[in-house]
Every structure is written in structure tokens, then in C-alpha cells.
Amino acid sequence: MSHNGMHDRLPRASRAVAADPHRMVAAAGGRAPRTVSALCEQFAEVCESAVDPLEIASALEFEGLGDQAAKLRYGFRDVFALAQDMYFRVQRRPAEPEDPPDPWRDSGRFRPLLHSLLYALPGICFPAAIGLLIGHGVEITLIVALLVAWSTGQGLAYVGYIRLGRTTDLAQTRRVLQVALTAGLAVVVAALATTAHLAHSPTPALIFGAGEGAYMLGAGVLMVLGEERWLLAALAPGVLGSAVFLGLGRPLHLEHAVWAALAATPLLALALAIYFTRRTGPAPEGQVFEPSEWLGALPAAGFGLVAAGLLIFPVAAGVHGRGGVNIGALLAALPLSLSMGAAEWSLLWYRRRTQRLLRTTRELRKFGLKARLVLVAAVAQYVVAAAALIAAAVAIAGATGLVHPHLAYLPQLGAYLALAAAMFLALMLQALGSRIFPLVACAAALAIEIVFRHQGVPAQIAVCTELMLVLGIFAVVALGKSVRHAT
């Protein structure tokens, strides 16, 4: 071993001593301990943290205790024999490493709250737009637009976050997001063109659906790049215009102004996304098309499609599965959008706690038990937040006279609360590497709900509850393993 190599292995205290020649001379002189036990006490920090006797021998030699001192003073043939004896005399007590930096600290304390607003504010545009969208095929066009927007948005976010996590070159991520944004817009246009041909959709519905898709994709780009605060500026025209329009009782002379305000929001979001993705500078190193990334986006896009289906199907199917207004589902839609911020906060809380458990728990069985308890706590606090938001929405809707709260809405609200818990569990599983099972489980639940749609709300309650239990049991088993939390 070289002189520098041994020095690199020394603990901090020994390096300081080794750098002082006077202390080295003193250690080799008459003030050095006369017994091995006393020597072990002097070198206790080195002995307790040493990984092998060679590390102790290195420390001894750097402090001036060589083979001659080992033989004459302590009766060993050389310093390595002395170090080996010291190694077995002292119990290992390695110093605890410093806590690694929190990988989620950069997310910011108020970022989940901002995301809650960004998820919920677009919902204000829908009541204003519904009065302007009249004609055959409007409903199917809006549903298709929402499904496509959710799925493409999820796929874009997956590709962006994966590339962002694999490279420190932000230009690469921007270049990938450029391609993903272009591909997503092409999918939205193709889906709406097909819908227009099959359902003979009116032009205003197609424009609104295209704007919905453009906003979702633009918002996804800005969130991946950490520029989501700009979305507030993009949302301002559509949200404020819709609020004024609704507050004035939907006056006919303001229809064109509302359309202009609604159109401004997706155009601004798209323009901001293009601006931030074009700030790439020189051509970045690395491939834009990596098959594993783009193929990996398919489950994410599929989950976005299925999740959107589970959320909007009860609204479209109605209380009895034959269409019509579903007040309970409408009352739950906006607070569930707001609860996405609470879901993000609960997920960050859960990941911080499990990472702390990895550092402090010595037995796998204890880790599994504690990790499952943390999982239950995270789900419980999210469900409480979602229930509080739903209750607040019902109270506000009743106070403003939009609806008259009735006990008949409780089963529908309960079904959506179970669905919210299931979606939160699915997000947790996906964040920790289990992506296929949540997709399959949610797709099966949606298929069952569609097949038994004529059973109405009872079928939805049964499906959402069973989905929550299935995902919950799987999460308890899968997330109790330390390997799931290693990254």
C-alpha cells in the first residue's frame, strides 16, 4: 500500500496527528503508552471504526510507532501483529455516517399547495364552457379530449422525469420534452379528428377539446422543468374570464369575450412550454430517442387513460348508468382535483419516513413492520384531507345555492373517496417502481364498472372499494420490502 493510500484510509483524528511531526515524535518517545490496553484506549477512535487490522497499523505507523517500537515496547514481532491484537481487543463501534441530503427538499414546502391550485383551477372553465358548447356529439368529444389529454400528459411527464433523473444536462431533458410535446399534440389532433368524423362533433367542442389537450401537455412540460409558477399566468385569462361570466349569470353579449379568454389559457401554456424547451443552447450529448424511456412511457400513458376513465365515467353514466346529471360525482370532482396536492405532500412525507427507516433500522423484519405502519399513516392522512375537501365543497355549494345537499349524495361521495384512496395507493406504487400491477388493477376495475353500469351507484361503490382493498393489500406486501425504497 502506498503512503498516500494509507493516509486516505485514516480517520480524521489520526490524519491531524499524522500531519504534526512533534506529536509523532512524542508518540514514539517515552510518553507512549506502556501497555497494549493503554494503547487501545489512546487509539480507541481508530480501533472502533477500523474495517481491518491494516487500518490500525497504518494509524500506528503514521504516529511514529513502527516495527521496532512494537517489538521492544509491546513484545510483538512487528506493527502488523500489534495492530491485529488491538483489532480483536476493541469492539467495533463505527461512527454513524452523516445523513444524506434530502432528495425531495428542492420540491419546496409550498409546491404541493401550488400544484393543488394548478390541478383545480381549470375546473372553473368547464361550467362556463358547457353553456357555450351546444350540439350533437359535444359530450363524447369532451370525454375523448379529457382521456387523451390525461394519457398523453402522463406519458410526457414520465419521459421528462426519467431523463431528468438520469442526466445532469438539463438541455437533454428539454430536447426530449420538445419531442414528447410534439408527439402528444399529434395524438390529440388525431384523436379529435377521428371523433369529429365518427360523432360529427361541432367545431366549438373540437376547439375546446384541442385546447384542453394543449393545456395539459404544456402544463406537464412546465412542471417537469420546475417552471409551474408560470402556469398561474397562463390560467389567469381563462379562470378569471370564466368566473366573471358565471358570476354575471352567463350574459349572451359576453360569449365571444369568454371564448377568447378560454382560448388564451391553452395558447399561453403551450407558448411557455415551447419557450422553455427551446432554451437548449448547443446540441446536448446523448440520444433523444432511447427505447427504454419511450417504451416505459406506455404504462404511464395507459394509467393516465384508465385513471381518467375511472374519474369521469360516473359523471357520464349518471346515477343509474343511463346518462343524466350526477350531482354527487360533480361535487366530488373539484375537491379530488384539489386533493392531488395533499396526495403529493403525503407521498413526500412517506418517502422521507421510509428513507429514515432505512438508515436507522437494523433488522429487515422491523423495517417491514415500521414501513407498513408509515404506509397506513400516509394513506390515512391523505384520505382525511380528501374527505375534508369534499365536505368543504358540499358546504360551499349548498351555501351559494348551486345545489341543495341531500343524504342521497353520500353513497356517491363515499365511492369517490374510496377511489381517491385507490388512486393514491396506485401513485405510491408507481413512484416506488411497481407500475404494471396498478395499471392492470385499475383497468379491470374500469371494465367491471362499465359492464355493470346499469347497477348505478352501488356498482361504483363496490368497484371502488374492491380496487382500494386490492391495491392496499398489494402495497402492504410490496412496500414492506426494503429493496423498494433503496432508490
C-alpha positions as CSV (number, residue, x, y, z in Angstrom):
1,M,0.0,0.0,0.0
2,S,1.4,3.5,-0.9
3,H,2.0,6.2,1.7
4,N,-0.9,8.3,0.2
5,G,-3.2,5.3,0.1
6,M,-2.7,4.6,3.8
7,H,-3.3,8.2,4.6
8,D,-6.6,8.3,2.8
9,R,-7.9,5.4,5.0
10,L,-7.1,7.1,8.2
11,P,-9.9,8.7,10.3
12,R,-10.0,12.4,10.6
13,A,-8.4,12.5,14.1
14,S,-5.4,10.3,13.0
15,R,-4.8,12.5,10.0
16,A,-4.5,15.5,12.2
17,V,-1.9,13.7,14.4
18,A,0.0,12.4,11.4
19,A,0.3,15.8,10.0
20,D,2.1,17.0,13.2
21,P,5.7,15.8,13.4
22,H,6.1,16.8,17.0
23,R,3.2,14.6,18.1
24,M,4.7,11.7,16.1
25,V,8.0,12.1,17.9
26,A,6.2,12.2,21.2
27,A,4.2,9.1,20.4
28,A,7.4,7.2,19.6
29,G,9.2,8.6,22.7
30,G,8.9,8.0,26.4
31,R,5.3,9.3,26.6
32,A,3.9,6.5,24.5
33,P,1.6,4.0,26.4
34,R,3.5,1.1,28.1
35,T,0.7,-1.5,27.7
36,V,-1.4,-2.6,24.8
37,S,-4.6,-1.8,26.8
38,A,-3.5,1.7,27.2
39,L,-2.5,1.9,23.6
40,C,-6.0,0.7,22.6
41,E,-7.5,3.5,24.8
42,Q,-5.4,6.1,23.0
43,F,-6.3,4.8,19.6
44,A,-9.9,4.0,20.6
45,E,-11.5,6.0,17.8
46,V,-9.3,4.3,15.2
47,C,-9.9,0.8,16.5
48,E,-13.7,1.2,16.9
49,S,-14.1,2.3,13.3
50,A,-11.4,0.2,11.6
51,V,-12.6,-2.2,8.9
52,D,-9.5,-4.4,9.3
53,P,-6.2,-4.5,11.3
54,L,-4.3,-2.9,8.4
55,E,-6.1,0.4,9.1
56,I,-4.9,0.4,12.7
57,A,-1.3,-0.5,11.6
58,S,-1.4,2.5,9.2
59,A,-2.5,4.8,12.0
60,L,0.2,3.5,14.3
61,E,2.9,3.9,11.7
62,F,1.8,7.4,10.9
63,E,2.1,8.3,14.6
64,G,5.6,7.0,14.8
65,L,5.0,3.5,16.2
66,G,6.9,1.2,13.8
67,D,8.2,-2.4,14.0
68,Q,10.9,-1.6,16.5
69,A,8.5,0.1,19.0
70,A,6.1,-2.8,18.6
71,K,8.8,-5.4,19.4
72,L,10.7,-3.5,22.2
73,R,7.8,-1.9,24.0
74,Y,4.9,-4.3,23.4
75,G,6.5,-7.7,22.6
76,F,5.1,-8.2,19.1
77,R,7.2,-9.2,16.1
78,D,6.0,-6.2,14.1
79,V,3.5,-3.4,14.0
80,F,1.0,-5.5,12.0
81,A,0.9,-8.2,14.7
82,L,0.3,-5.4,17.3
83,A,-2.5,-3.9,15.2
84,Q,-4.2,-7.3,14.8
85,D,-4.2,-7.8,18.6
86,M,-5.6,-4.3,19.1
87,Y,-8.3,-5.0,16.4
88,F,-9.6,-8.0,18.3
89,R,-9.4,-6.4,21.7
90,V,-11.6,-3.4,20.8
91,Q,-15.3,-3.9,19.9
92,R,-16.4,-2.3,16.6
93,R,-18.4,0.8,17.1
94,P,-18.3,2.5,13.7
95,A,-19.3,6.1,13.6
96,E,-22.7,6.8,12.1
97,P,-22.5,8.4,8.7
98,E,-23.9,11.8,8.2
99,D,-27.5,11.9,6.9
100,P,-27.5,12.1,3.2
101,P,-29.1,15.2,1.7
102,D,-32.9,15.0,1.3
103,P,-33.5,14.4,-2.4
104,W,-37.0,15.9,-2.1
105,R,-36.0,19.1,-0.3
106,D,-35.8,21.1,-3.6
107,S,-39.6,20.5,-4.1
108,G,-40.3,23.3,-1.7
109,R,-42.7,23.4,1.2
110,F,-45.5,25.1,-0.8
111,R,-45.1,23.3,-4.1
112,P,-47.8,20.7,-3.3
113,L,-50.2,23.6,-2.5
114,L,-49.3,25.3,-5.8
115,H,-50.0,22.0,-7.6
116,S,-53.4,21.7,-5.9
117,L,-54.4,25.1,-7.4
118,L,-53.0,24.1,-10.8
119,Y,-55.0,20.9,-10.8
120,A,-58.2,22.5,-9.6
121,L,-58.3,25.9,-11.3
122,P,-59.0,24.6,-14.8
123,G,-62.2,23.1,-13.4
124,I,-63.7,26.6,-13.2
125,C,-63.5,26.8,-17.0
126,F,-65.8,23.8,-17.6
127,P,-69.1,25.3,-16.2
128,A,-68.5,28.4,-18.3
129,A,-67.8,26.4,-21.4
130,I,-70.7,24.0,-21.0
131,G,-73.2,26.8,-21.7
132,L,-71.3,27.6,-24.9
133,L,-71.0,24.0,-26.2
134,I,-74.3,23.0,-27.6
135,G,-75.0,20.4,-30.2
136,H,-74.8,16.7,-31.0
137,G,-71.5,14.9,-30.1
138,V,-70.3,17.5,-27.6
139,E,-70.2,15.1,-24.6
140,I,-68.3,12.4,-26.4
141,T,-65.9,14.9,-27.8
142,L,-65.1,16.4,-24.3
143,I,-64.7,12.9,-22.9
144,V,-62.3,11.8,-25.6
145,A,-60.3,15.0,-25.2
146,L,-60.0,14.5,-21.5
147,L,-59.0,10.9,-21.8
148,V,-56.4,11.6,-24.5
149,A,-55.1,14.7,-22.6
150,W,-54.6,12.7,-19.3
151,S,-52.9,9.8,-21.0
152,T,-50.5,11.8,-23.2
153,G,-49.8,14.1,-20.3
154,Q,-48.8,11.2,-18.1
155,G,-46.6,9.8,-20.8
156,L,-44.9,13.1,-21.4
157,A,-44.2,13.6,-17.6
158,Y,-42.8,10.1,-17.3
159,V,-40.3,10.6,-20.2
160,G,-39.3,14.0,-18.9
161,Y,-38.8,12.9,-15.3
162,I,-36.9,9.8,-16.3
163,R,-34.5,11.8,-18.4
164,L,-34.2,14.5,-15.8
165,G,-33.2,11.8,-13.2
166,R,-30.6,10.2,-15.5
167,T,-28.6,13.2,-16.5
168,T,-27.4,16.5,-15.1
169,D,-27.6,18.1,-18.5
170,L,-30.9,20.0,-18.5
171,A,-30.6,20.6,-22.2
172,Q,-31.1,16.9,-22.8
173,T,-34.4,16.9,-20.8
174,R,-35.6,20.0,-22.7
175,R,-34.8,18.3,-26.1
176,V,-36.7,15.1,-25.0
177,L,-39.7,17.2,-23.9
178,Q,-39.7,19.0,-27.2
179,V,-40.2,15.7,-29.0
180,A,-42.7,14.4,-26.4
181,L,-44.7,17.7,-26.7
182,T,-44.9,17.4,-30.5
183,A,-45.9,13.7,-30.3
184,G,-48.5,14.5,-27.7
185,L,-50.1,17.3,-29.7
186,A,-50.2,15.0,-32.8
187,V,-52.0,12.3,-30.8
188,V,-54.6,14.8,-29.5
189,V,-55.2,16.2,-33.0
190,A,-55.5,12.7,-34.5
191,A,-57.9,11.5,-31.7
192,L,-60.2,14.6,-32.1
193,A,-60.2,14.3,-35.9
194,T,-61.3,10.7,-35.6
195,T,-64.0,11.7,-33.1
196,A,-65.2,14.5,-35.3
197,H,-65.5,12.1,-38.2
198,L,-67.4,9.4,-36.2
199,A,-69.5,11.6,-33.9
200,H,-70.0,14.7,-36.2
201,S,-68.8,16.9,-33.3
202,P,-69.5,20.6,-33.5
203,T,-66.5,22.9,-34.2
204,P,-66.6,24.7,-30.8
205,A,-66.4,21.3,-29.0
206,L,-63.4,20.3,-31.1
207,I,-61.6,23.6,-30.4
208,F,-62.3,23.3,-26.7
209,G,-61.0,19.7,-26.6
210,A,-57.9,20.7,-28.5
211,G,-57.3,23.5,-26.1
212,E,-57.7,21.1,-23.2
213,G,-55.1,18.8,-24.6
214,A,-52.7,21.6,-25.3
215,Y,-53.0,22.9,-21.8
216,M,-52.4,19.5,-20.2
217,L,-49.3,18.9,-22.3
218,G,-47.9,22.4,-21.8
219,A,-48.6,22.2,-18.0
220,G,-46.7,18.8,-18.0
221,V,-43.7,20.3,-19.6
222,L,-43.6,23.3,-17.2
223,M,-44.0,21.0,-14.1
224,V,-41.2,18.7,-15.2
225,L,-38.9,21.7,-15.7
226,G,-39.9,23.2,-12.4
227,E,-41.5,26.3,-14.0
228,E,-45.0,25.6,-12.9
229,R,-45.4,29.1,-11.4
230,W,-45.8,30.4,-14.9
231,L,-49.0,28.3,-15.2
232,L,-50.7,30.7,-12.9
233,A,-50.2,33.4,-15.5
234,A,-51.4,31.1,-18.2
235,L,-54.5,30.2,-16.2
236,A,-55.4,33.8,-15.3
237,P,-57.4,34.7,-18.5
238,G,-59.4,31.5,-18.7
239,V,-60.1,31.3,-14.9
240,L,-60.9,35.0,-14.4
241,G,-63.0,35.2,-17.5
242,S,-65.0,32.1,-16.6
243,A,-65.5,33.3,-13.0
244,V,-66.8,36.7,-14.2
245,F,-69.0,35.1,-16.9
246,L,-70.6,32.7,-14.3
247,G,-70.9,35.4,-11.7
248,L,-72.9,37.6,-14.1
249,G,-75.3,34.8,-15.0
250,R,-73.8,33.9,-18.4
251,P,-74.8,37.0,-20.3
252,L,-75.1,36.4,-24.0
253,H,-73.1,39.6,-25.0
254,L,-70.0,38.2,-23.2
255,E,-69.9,34.9,-25.0
256,H,-67.2,35.9,-27.5
257,A,-65.1,37.5,-24.8
258,V,-65.3,34.3,-22.7
259,W,-64.3,32.2,-25.7
260,A,-61.3,34.5,-26.2
261,A,-60.3,34.2,-22.5
262,L,-60.7,30.4,-22.6
263,A,-58.6,30.2,-25.8
264,A,-55.8,32.3,-24.2
265,T,-55.1,29.8,-21.4
266,P,-54.0,26.8,-23.5
267,L,-52.2,29.1,-26.0
268,L,-50.2,30.7,-23.2
269,A,-49.4,27.3,-21.6
270,L,-48.3,25.9,-25.0
271,A,-46.2,29.0,-25.8
272,L,-44.5,28.9,-22.4
273,A,-43.8,25.2,-22.8
274,I,-42.2,25.8,-26.3
275,Y,-40.2,28.7,-24.9
276,F,-38.7,26.7,-22.0
277,T,-38.0,23.7,-24.1
278,R,-36.2,25.7,-26.8
279,R,-33.7,27.1,-24.3
280,T,-31.4,24.2,-25.1
281,G,-28.2,26.1,-26.3
282,P,-25.7,23.8,-28.0
283,A,-26.8,20.3,-29.1
284,P,-26.8,18.2,-25.9
285,E,-24.9,14.9,-25.7
286,G,-26.9,11.7,-25.5
287,Q,-29.7,10.3,-27.6
288,V,-33.2,11.8,-27.6
289,F,-34.7,8.5,-28.6
290,E,-33.8,5.9,-26.0
291,P,-36.2,2.9,-26.5
292,S,-36.4,2.1,-22.8
293,E,-37.6,5.6,-21.9
294,W,-40.2,5.8,-24.6
295,L,-41.5,2.2,-24.1
296,G,-41.6,2.9,-20.4
297,A,-43.9,5.8,-21.1
298,L,-46.6,3.4,-22.4
299,P,-47.7,2.1,-18.9
300,A,-47.7,5.7,-17.6
301,A,-49.9,6.8,-20.5
302,G,-52.1,3.7,-20.0
303,F,-52.5,4.5,-16.3
304,G,-53.5,8.1,-17.2
305,L,-56.1,6.9,-19.6
306,V,-57.6,4.4,-17.1
307,A,-57.5,6.9,-14.1
308,A,-59.3,9.5,-16.2
309,G,-61.9,6.8,-17.1
310,L,-62.5,5.9,-13.5
311,L,-63.0,9.5,-12.6
312,I,-65.3,10.7,-15.4
313,F,-67.3,7.5,-16.1
314,P,-69.7,8.0,-13.2
315,V,-70.3,11.6,-14.4
316,A,-71.0,10.5,-17.9
317,A,-73.0,7.4,-16.9
318,G,-75.2,9.2,-14.4
319,V,-76.7,7.9,-11.2
320,H,-78.4,4.9,-12.8
321,G,-75.9,4.2,-15.6
322,R,-78.1,5.6,-18.4
323,G,-76.8,9.2,-18.5
324,G,-78.1,12.3,-16.9
325,V,-76.8,14.6,-14.2
326,N,-74.8,13.0,-11.4
327,I,-74.7,15.7,-8.7
328,G,-72.7,13.5,-6.3
329,A,-70.0,12.9,-8.8
330,L,-69.8,16.5,-9.8
331,L,-69.5,17.6,-6.1
332,A,-66.6,15.2,-5.7
333,A,-64.7,16.1,-8.9
334,L,-63.3,19.5,-7.9
335,P,-62.2,18.6,-4.3
336,L,-60.5,15.5,-5.7
337,S,-58.5,17.7,-8.1
338,L,-57.5,19.9,-5.1
339,S,-56.6,16.8,-3.1
340,M,-53.8,16.0,-5.6
341,G,-51.7,18.5,-3.7
342,A,-52.4,16.7,-0.5
343,A,-51.5,13.4,-2.3
344,E,-48.2,14.8,-3.4
345,W,-47.4,16.1,0.2
346,S,-48.4,12.7,1.7
347,L,-46.2,10.9,-0.8
348,L,-43.2,13.1,0.0
349,W,-43.9,12.6,3.7
350,Y,-44.0,8.8,3.2
351,R,-40.7,8.7,1.2
352,R,-38.9,10.8,3.8
353,R,-40.0,8.5,6.6
354,T,-39.1,5.3,4.8
355,Q,-35.7,6.7,3.9
356,R,-35.1,7.5,7.6
357,L,-36.1,3.9,8.5
358,L,-33.6,2.5,6.0
359,R,-30.8,4.5,7.8
360,T,-31.9,3.7,11.4
361,T,-33.4,0.1,11.3
362,R,-31.0,-2.8,11.6
363,E,-33.4,-5.7,11.1
364,L,-35.4,-6.4,7.9
365,R,-38.4,-7.6,9.9
366,K,-38.6,-4.5,12.0
367,F,-38.2,-2.3,8.8
368,G,-41.1,-4.1,7.1
369,L,-43.4,-3.6,10.1
370,K,-42.5,0.1,10.5
371,A,-42.7,0.7,6.8
372,R,-46.2,-0.7,6.7
373,L,-47.3,1.4,9.6
374,V,-45.9,4.5,7.8
375,L,-47.8,3.4,4.7
376,V,-51.1,3.2,6.7
377,A,-50.4,6.6,8.2
378,A,-49.7,8.2,4.8
379,V,-52.9,6.8,3.3
380,A,-54.9,7.9,6.3
381,Q,-53.7,11.5,6.3
382,Y,-54.5,11.7,2.6
383,V,-58.0,10.3,3.0
384,V,-58.7,12.7,5.8
385,A,-57.5,15.6,3.6
386,A,-59.7,14.4,0.7
387,A,-62.7,14.0,2.9
388,A,-62.3,17.5,4.4
389,L,-62.1,19.0,0.9
390,I,-65.2,17.1,-0.3
391,A,-67.1,18.3,2.8
392,A,-66.0,21.8,2.2
393,A,-67.1,21.6,-1.4
394,V,-70.5,20.4,-0.4
395,A,-70.8,23.1,2.2
396,I,-69.8,25.9,-0.2
397,A,-72.1,24.5,-3.0
398,G,-75.0,24.5,-0.5
399,A,-74.3,27.9,0.9
400,T,-74.1,29.5,-2.6
401,G,-77.3,27.8,-3.8
402,L,-75.6,25.8,-6.6
403,V,-77.0,22.6,-5.2
404,H,-79.2,21.5,-2.2
405,P,-77.2,18.9,-0.3
406,H,-79.0,15.7,0.3
407,L,-78.2,12.5,2.1
408,A,-78.8,10.7,-1.2
409,Y,-75.4,12.1,-2.4
410,L,-73.5,10.4,0.4
411,P,-73.0,7.0,-1.3
412,Q,-71.6,8.6,-4.4
413,L,-69.3,10.8,-2.4
414,G,-68.2,7.7,-0.4
415,A,-67.4,5.9,-3.7
416,Y,-65.3,8.8,-4.9
417,L,-63.4,8.9,-1.5
418,A,-62.6,5.1,-1.9
419,L,-61.5,5.8,-5.5
420,A,-59.3,8.7,-4.2
421,A,-57.6,6.3,-1.7
422,A,-57.1,3.7,-4.5
423,M,-55.5,6.3,-6.8
424,F,-53.2,7.5,-4.1
425,L,-52.1,3.9,-3.5
426,A,-51.5,3.4,-7.2
427,L,-49.4,6.6,-7.3
428,M,-47.3,5.4,-4.4
429,L,-46.7,2.0,-6.1
430,Q,-45.7,3.7,-9.3
431,A,-43.4,6.1,-7.6
432,L,-41.6,3.1,-6.0
433,G,-41.2,1.1,-9.2
434,S,-44.3,-1.1,-9.3
435,R,-46.1,0.1,-12.4
436,I,-47.8,-2.8,-14.1
437,F,-50.0,-4.1,-11.2
438,P,-51.7,-0.7,-10.6
439,L,-52.4,-0.4,-14.3
440,V,-53.9,-3.8,-14.6
441,A,-56.0,-3.5,-11.4
442,C,-57.4,-0.1,-12.4
443,A,-58.1,-1.3,-16.0
444,A,-60.0,-4.3,-14.6
445,A,-62.0,-2.0,-12.2
446,L,-63.0,0.3,-15.1
447,A,-64.0,-2.6,-17.2
448,I,-66.2,-4.1,-14.4
449,E,-67.8,-0.7,-13.8
450,I,-68.6,-0.3,-17.5
451,V,-70.1,-3.8,-17.7
452,F,-72.3,-3.3,-14.6
453,R,-73.1,0.4,-15.3
454,H,-76.8,-0.3,-15.1
455,Q,-76.5,-1.1,-11.4
456,G,-75.7,2.6,-10.9
457,V,-74.1,3.9,-7.8
458,P,-74.0,0.5,-5.9
459,A,-71.8,-0.9,-8.6
460,Q,-69.4,2.0,-8.4
461,I,-69.2,1.7,-4.6
462,A,-68.4,-2.0,-4.9
463,V,-65.8,-1.5,-7.7
464,C,-64.0,1.4,-6.0
465,T,-63.9,-0.3,-2.6
466,E,-62.6,-3.5,-4.1
467,L,-60.0,-1.6,-6.0
468,M,-58.9,0.2,-2.9
469,L,-58.6,-3.1,-1.0
470,V,-56.7,-4.9,-3.8
471,L,-54.2,-2.1,-4.2
472,G,-53.9,-1.7,-0.4
473,I,-53.1,-5.4,0.2
474,F,-50.6,-5.3,-2.7
475,A,-49.0,-2.2,-1.3
476,V,-48.7,-3.6,2.2
477,V,-46.8,-6.6,0.8
478,A,-44.7,-4.9,-1.8
479,L,-43.8,-1.7,0.0
480,G,-42.8,-3.6,3.2
481,K,-39.6,-4.7,1.4
482,S,-36.5,-2.6,1.8
483,V,-35.5,-3.1,-1.8
484,R,-38.5,-0.9,-2.9
485,H,-37.1,2.0,-1.0
486,A,-33.4,1.7,-2.0
487,T,-33.6,4.4,-4.6
